[in-house]
Amino acid sequence: MSRDARQTDRATPRKARQAAARLTPRYPRRAGRFALRLGSLAGALGIWQLLTGLDVDLWLRFSQFPTVADVARAFADRLSGPDYWTDLTDSLTRILTGFLLAAVLGVATGVLVARSRLAEDLLGPLLEVVRPIPAIALVPVAILLFPSNEQGIVFITFTAAFFPVLVSTRHAVRALTPVWEEAVRTMGAGRLRVLGSVVLPGALPGVFGGLSVGLGVSWICVISAEMISGQYGVGYRTWQDYTIVNYPGVFVGMVTIGVLGWITSTAVEVLGRRLTRWLPRTSYVPGARVPRQARGTAVPVRTVPRTERDVPHDQLV
């Protein structure tokens, strides 16, 4: 290969990167993205205040809604009392206990069913029959089965998160490339080594996807269970405010549930990113245009050096 050909070959990727940078829209950095997110929340609150303050009744009856100012005053009053923090602690304790149990047992059961035909034949039919039953429909079963309402609510939370984690883990394990396991087995690895070095790390992305879904479903079910059979908790307090027609208090409970769900989901996502740092991260930007090869130009093809003379001197070993 001549010197001119090598220079042209090296310049082609650089020109392609420059062209892609020109065509890719500039997206704000972290501070700009944070400002955009705050702006979206502020805009939603502003529209809410405008519609409720003007008593807009087109088809949706916003005149029945409390204003943002009313909810803010009720939220400040609730923060100053001890009941709010007691309800917050009880709901977080229930959700974390049920979710952690579901995460451990769901991952273990998913791996077992995916790796063992015997376990699939024994547990698969039972799990598939129970899985479509909504967790909130198991509240009567929990009331009859457990001696206290607290244990029953934890059971409902566990059931809600267990099946999403189980299904995602099972599919993630079955989707693993068999070549990875075969490569480790050729080096003398046993079952435990294969499980720890291939199966679990390879299935982690799918597992954390199931954990995110399971956590969201757990929040839905734990609030519903607290409304039905709880004595304390955010869901119980929200239902009590509804029965006494305290609509600002109802919205305080809704906002609290949303913030708690967002914080816990973000924590799971951050943990998943930390444990899967070995995965390649894409830098996809919505709306970006992919540069196309100009018409009439040939696609550059790298030529493989045939002799030692064709190899650059800095690459010789």
N, C-alpha and C positions, 0 to 999 in steps of 0.2 A: 504494500500500500504506500502511495506517495505521501509526501508531507502535506501537500495541499488537500488531498482527500481526507487525511486525518484531521486537519484543522476544520474542514467543512463538517465532518462527522461530529466533532466536539461542539461546534457552534450551533448545530441543529437543536439539541435539547434546550439550550439557553434561549434561543429565539422562541421556541414553543412556550417556555415558561413565561417569557415577557409578553407574548401575545395573549396567553391565558390570563395574566394579571391585568392586562388592559381591558379584557372583555368581562372579567368578573366584577360585579358591583361591590363597592366598598361598603362593608358592614361595620356598624359601630363596635367599639371595643367594650370591655366589661362594664365600665362606668356608663357608657351610652346605653347598653342593653338594660342595665339596672334602672336607668332613668325612664326608658320606654315602658318597662313593666310597671313602675310606679305610676307613670302617666296613664296607662290603661286602667289601673284600679281607680285612680282619681277621676277619670272620665266616666267610669261606670257609676261611681258614687254621685257624681254631679248630675247625671241623667236621672238617677233614682230620686235625688232631692228635688229636681225640677218637676218631674212628673207627679210626685206626691205633694209637693208644695202648692202646685197649681190645681190639684184635685182633677187630674185628667181622667175622663171616663169616655173613651171612644168605644172600645169593645172590652178591654181589660180595665177593671175598676181599681185604678191606682188611688182613688180617694179613700179606699178602705185600708191602705197600707200606712204604717207609721213612717214618718220622714227620717232622714239620716240623723238629723239633730235629736229627734226623740230616742232613737236607738242608741246614740252616743251618750245621752244623759242616763238612760237605763243601764248602759254598760259601765259607766263611771260609778253609779250607785251600787251595782253588783260587785265591782272590784273592791269596794270599801268594806264589804261584809265578809264574814268567814265562810258562809255557805258556798260561795262560788269556788273558793279554793278547795274546799272539801269535795265538792262534786267533780272538780277537775282531777284531783288526786285519785278518786275512786274510778273514774272512767279510764284514766291512763293505766292504772294498775290492772284493771280487767283486760284492756286491749293488749298490753304488753305480755301478760301472763298467757292468754289464749294464743296470741300470735307466735310467741317463742315456742310453745308446745307444738303448734301446727307446723312451724318451720322445721323443727328437728324431726318430728315423726313423718311429715310430708316428704321431706327429702329422702329419709331412710326408706320409706315405703315405696317411693317412686323408683329409686335405684334398685330395690329388691325385685319389684315387679318387672322392671325393664331387663334385668340381668338373669332372672331365674324363671324358667318355664313352669316349674312346680308352684312357685309363688303366684305367678300370673293365673294359673288354673284354680288355685285355692282362693285367692283374694280378689281376683279380677271381677268375677260376677257379682260378688257382694258389694264391692266399691262402686261398680257401675249402676247398681240398683239404688244405692243410697245417694249417690252424687247428684241426681236431678232434684232431690227434695230440698226446697229452700231451707236455709238454716233457721230462719225465723219461724218456720212451721214446726220446728222441734221444740219450741218453748213449752208446750204442754208436757212433752216427754221429759224435758229437763226439770220441770216442776215436780213431776212424779218420781223421777229417778234420784235426784240429789236432795240431801237433807236441808240445804240452805239455798236462798235465791242467789247469793254471791257465786257459789259453785256452778249453779245453772247458767248464769250469764257468761261465766268463763267458758263453759262447755259450748254455748252458742257461738261465742267468738272463735273458739278453736275450730269448730266445724266449718264456719264460714271461710276461714283461711286455709284449712287443710286441703281441700280438694283442688283449688287452683295451684297450690304448690306441688301437690302430687302429680297432676296431669302435666304441668310444664316440665317437671323433673323427668318424668317418664319419657316424654317426647324428646327432651334434650339428650338423654342417655342413648336412646335408640338412634338418634341422628348422628352420633359420633362416627368418624371415619374408622373402619376396621383396621386400616393400615397402621394407625398409631398403636393400637393394642398389640398387633402382631410384631411390630418393631420392638416393643418393650419385652414381649415374651421371648423373642429370640435372644435377648441378653440375659435370660434366666430369671426374669421377674415372676413372682407368684401372684395369686389373686389379690392379696392385700396391696401389694406394690402397684399392680395395674389399677386398682380402685383409687389409690391415693395419688398416683402420678398421671393418670390418663383420664379416667372416668369422671371423677369429681371436678378437676380443673376444666376439662373440656365442656362439662355440662353447666358450669357456673353462670354463663350469660342467660341461658334458659331458666335456670333456677331463680335468678334475681328478677327475671320477668314475672315469674309466678308469685314471688314474694311481694312485688309491687301490687299486682292485682289482688292477691289475698289480703293485703293490708287494707286496701280500699273497701273490699267487701266486709271485712271485720268491723270497720267503723260503722258501716250501715247497719249491720246486725246488732252490734253492741248497743247502739242508740235505741234501736227498736226494742231490744230486750229490756233495756232500762225503762222504757215507756210502759211496757206491759207488766213487768214483775219486779222492777227495781225499787229501792227505797232511797237511794242517793245516786248521783251521777248527772252528767250534762243532759242526757236524754230524759231522765226522770224530771229534772227541773224544767226543761222545755215543755214537757207535757203538762206539768202543773200550771205553768204560766198560760198555756192555752185554755185549760179548764176554767181559769178565773178571768179570761178575756184580757190578759196582759200581753198584747201583741208586741210591744217593744221588747219585753222579756223573751218572747219566742224568737225574735230575730237576734237577740243577744246569744241565745243558745245555738242558733244556726251558724252565726259567725264564729263562735267558739269551736264548733265541730269542724267547720271548714279550715280554720287555721291549724287546729291540731292535726287534721288529716294531711294537710300540706306539709307540716313540719316532719311528721313521721315518714311520709313518702319520700321527702327529700333526703332524710337520713338513710333510708334503705338504698336510694339511688347512689348517694355518695359512697356508701360502703361497697356497693357493687362495683363502682368504678375503681375504687382502691384495690379490690381483690382481683380485678380483671385488667390490670394495667398492661399486661402482655398483649392484649387485643389491639389490633390496628384501629386507630380512630380516624374517621373520615372527616374531611373539612368541607362537607357539602354545604353550599349556600343556595337556598331556594331562589329560583329565577336566574341563576347564572347561566350564561351561554357557553357552550363548549366550542372552542375554536375548531373550524373545519379546514381540511386541506383545500387549498386553492385549486380551482379547476385547471387542469392542464399541467400541474406540477407532479413530479414523480415522488413517491413515498421513499424517504431515505432508508436504505437497508445497510445495516452494519455488516461489514465483511469480516470474516474470521481470519486472522493471520495464519498463513500456512507455514512460514518458515521463521526462524529466529530473527532474520533480518527485518521482517515486517513488524515485529513487536517493538514498541517504544523501549528505549534503553532503561527508563525508570520503572518498567514493569517486568523486567527480566529477573528471574530468581536464580 
